[in-house]
Amino acid sequence: MLIKTPIRISDHARINMQKRSITKDEVFETLLTPEKTYTSQNDRCFVKGRLCVVVAENQSSSTVKTVLLSEDKQWTDKDVRNRK
């Protein structure tokens, strides 16, 4: 895992997880074994499959800000209903 501090999940991320049927296990699996990572506006993005977990990090903690699903090359909510 690339994150060295305790991880907290924001209320916003929890709402999006519920709306998109994404479990905590999926979030932590993405953080533990991402296929790729990149930085976007000072946040770190962890990507595995169609799932992107956006994390804000500081010296004492890391916060999952949101979770996104991709459709083709653009991150959208459009196909969330067809996910499972």
C-alpha positions as CSV (number, residue, x, y, z in Angstrom):
1,M,0.0,0.0,0.0
2,L,1.4,3.4,-0.9
3,I,-0.4,5.2,1.9
4,K,1.5,5.4,5.1
5,T,-1.1,7.1,7.4
6,P,-4.5,6.1,8.8
7,I,-7.3,6.2,6.3
8,R,-10.6,7.8,6.8
9,I,-13.6,7.7,4.4
10,S,-15.4,11.1,4.0
11,D,-19.2,11.4,4.2
12,H,-19.2,12.4,0.5
13,A,-17.3,9.2,-0.4
14,R,-19.6,7.1,1.6
15,I,-22.6,8.5,-0.1
16,N,-21.0,7.9,-3.5
17,M,-20.0,4.4,-2.5
18,Q,-23.6,3.6,-1.6
19,K,-25.0,5.3,-4.7
20,R,-22.6,3.3,-6.9
21,S,-22.8,0.0,-5.0
22,I,-19.1,0.1,-4.2
23,T,-18.0,-1.7,-1.0
24,K,-15.3,-0.7,1.5
25,D,-13.5,-3.9,0.5
26,E,-13.4,-2.7,-3.1
27,V,-12.0,0.7,-2.0
28,F,-9.3,-0.9,0.2
29,E,-8.4,-3.4,-2.5
30,T,-7.9,-0.6,-4.9
31,L,-5.7,1.3,-2.4
32,L,-3.7,-1.9,-1.6
33,T,-3.2,-3.1,-5.2
34,P,-3.9,-0.3,-7.7
35,E,-3.2,-0.8,-11.4
36,K,-2.1,2.8,-11.6
37,T,-1.9,5.9,-9.5
38,Y,-1.6,9.6,-10.5
39,T,-1.9,13.0,-8.9
40,S,-4.8,15.3,-9.7
41,Q,-5.1,18.7,-8.0
42,N,-2.9,17.7,-5.0
43,D,-5.0,14.5,-4.5
44,R,-3.8,11.0,-5.3
45,C,-6.0,8.8,-7.5
46,F,-5.8,5.0,-7.2
47,V,-7.3,3.1,-10.2
48,K,-8.1,-0.5,-10.4
49,G,-10.4,-1.7,-13.3
50,R,-13.2,0.8,-13.6
51,L,-12.9,2.1,-10.0
52,C,-11.0,5.3,-9.1
53,V,-10.4,6.2,-5.4
54,V,-9.5,9.8,-4.8
55,V,-7.4,10.4,-1.6
56,A,-6.3,13.6,0.1
57,E,-3.1,13.0,2.1
58,N,-1.4,14.9,4.8
59,Q,1.3,14.0,7.4
60,S,-1.1,12.5,10.0
61,S,-3.9,11.0,7.9
62,S,-5.4,10.2,4.5
63,T,-9.0,10.8,3.6
64,V,-10.9,9.1,0.8
65,K,-12.6,12.1,-0.8
66,T,-14.7,10.3,-3.4
67,V,-15.0,7.2,-5.5
68,L,-15.6,7.2,-9.3
69,L,-16.5,4.7,-11.9
70,S,-15.3,5.0,-15.5
71,E,-17.1,4.5,-18.7
72,D,-14.6,4.3,-21.6
73,K,-12.1,7.1,-21.0
74,Q,-14.4,9.4,-19.1
75,W,-15.4,9.2,-15.4
76,T,-19.2,9.3,-15.2
77,D,-22.2,8.1,-13.2
78,K,-24.1,7.1,-16.3
79,D,-23.5,3.3,-16.2
80,V,-23.6,2.9,-12.4
81,R,-27.1,1.4,-12.6
82,N,-25.8,-1.4,-14.9
83,R,-22.7,-2.2,-12.9
84,K,-23.9,-5.5,-11.4
